[in-house]
Amino acid sequence: MSSTCENHASYSMVCCWMTSLQESSKLTGEEVISGTYSSIRSAEEVRSEPSSEEDDTEEELNRQRAAAFMVGHFHVPKSRHHALEKESLYGAVILIPQIGRSCGWPCALMFVTVRVYLLFCVNFFLQSILLGEIDREQNVLDLFAGQMWLCDFGAPLEDCPSSPSCTGPGGTQVDGPRLYDFRSWSTRNFVKDSLKKIFPDRESEIDEEIDPGEYGAESRMCRWIACFIFMLSIQEELILIWRMACLLYEVPTESATWIHFRDPRDDLVGDNWLEYVDVSVAGMPLRWKIINGLFILGGKFMLWKLTAEVGITFLMETQTISDCIVNSVALAFVLHMDELILSTLTSGKITSCLEKCKEYIAATTDTTATEAWQSRIEKPIDNSCRANLTLGVPWELLFSILLCAWFINRYYSRHCDWTWDGWWYYSKPISVPTSTSFTPWQAFFPSLFPVASQSTTYWTMPPIWHAD
């Protein structure tokens, strides 16, 4: 190329290759520098009579234009489009009340609104019950069974039995032949203790001959990877929560209509009544924003947070490698129950309204859609090395890793203690809960409503083993 790249190239001529476009299409240097798509079109209109040479460069011109728009696709952020979830019950529970409001609350739409709110309550109840029971098993029932938190017992197994981090909950060193899951380990301890009760005079012989092994994880790295895969499976739901929050914030706070009539004229309407009604996201009164923000958006976020906490704890408490891999995607189905309810427990008329609903495009009131688009394609974009390097940064991957690390750290901080002697986590002392009950408040807000436990502990970490 005969010229160097500019740090700020326009939408149509983003980089140095547009110099060849200047030579082939007879554009002036000023037009190349300005580089808008409209300038290219103007130049094509004022060109002299087409020649064979210009015909040969037409394909190259189109390629350069397509390349410029492709670069703009990656550089220029999209305009703010906000749409409802068309395959989720959450989209219906926002749309139907607004249609009813726009219609003046006829009796039919009042009952349809009650119907979708009832299904929303059923969905919230089922999801919270399933997640709450798993949480209850982990925080209450497992403690009654005498199970301590897994933390880093037995991990990493490759360093065992010579490392202090190989100390098991029984006080002995963990290694491959002596590693068991909790049920097997507790059963072996029960048999050993029973033999001591039956033959108290042979207690020393029983201790010498019978080895119950130790309880620990087969792979710490596998548990972390399983947690990351699980976080990927539920991250899409978090993105949908963010989009719903943006929609409630961006739409005008006004009582605007969500429906518009299209005159069928001489067409026969038939059974397709909805064909002549346009449905689109529009303004929403403040009271409806508050209702949707507190109950719909808030409930959706609380369920996601509970799923993330319960799922990470469930995977971190999984001892075997195969169970970790299988369970990494097992809990994500709970968050998709709203889609199942929409497809099976609602009529096709509700889903038809969702499918027909158009998105809301956030724009200034003084700018039309055409003017907004024109200003976007004529706006210079940053083609510097720094701007291009940011396109290669996997921001979504980094966010997933940080999110997963935050929940794993939350598990360790709540249930485990850290020791620098071996650089590992071991379980906090375990106390028996005072009751088997577990309320929804304890599931959703464990920090505010902790599980009540007895003052005495039945297990504490034995002394950490050190090599002589």
ZIMO-V880371 format. One record per run of one state. SS is the DSSP state (a for helix, b for strand, c for the rest). FROM is the first residue (numbers start at 1). TO is the last residue. If there is no record, write none. Layout:
{{SS	FROM	TO} {SS	FROM	TO}}
This chain:
{{c	1	7} {b	8	9} {c	10	17} {a	18	25} {c	26	28} {a	29	34} {c	35	36} {a	37	46} {c	47	51} {a	52	75} {c	76	80} {b	81	82} {c	83	88} {a	89	102} {c	103	106} {a	107	144} {c	145	156} {a	157	159} {c	160	163} {a	164	166} {b	167	167} {c	168	172} {b	173	173} {c	174	175} {a	176	178} {b	179	180} {c	181	181} {a	182	198} {c	199	199} {a	200	209} {c	210	213} {b	214	215} {c	216	219} {a	220	250} {c	251	258} {b	259	261} {c	262	272} {a	273	276} {b	277	280} {c	281	285} {a	286	316} {c	317	320} {a	321	327} {c	328	330} {a	331	345} {c	346	347} {a	348	356} {c	357	357} {b	358	358} {c	359	359} {b	360	361} {c	362	368} {a	369	378} {c	379	380} {b	381	382} {c	383	384} {a	385	391} {c	392	394} {a	395	415} {b	416	419} {c	420	423} {b	424	427} {c	428	429} {b	430	433} {c	434	439} {a	440	444} {c	445	452} {b	453	459} {c	460	468}}
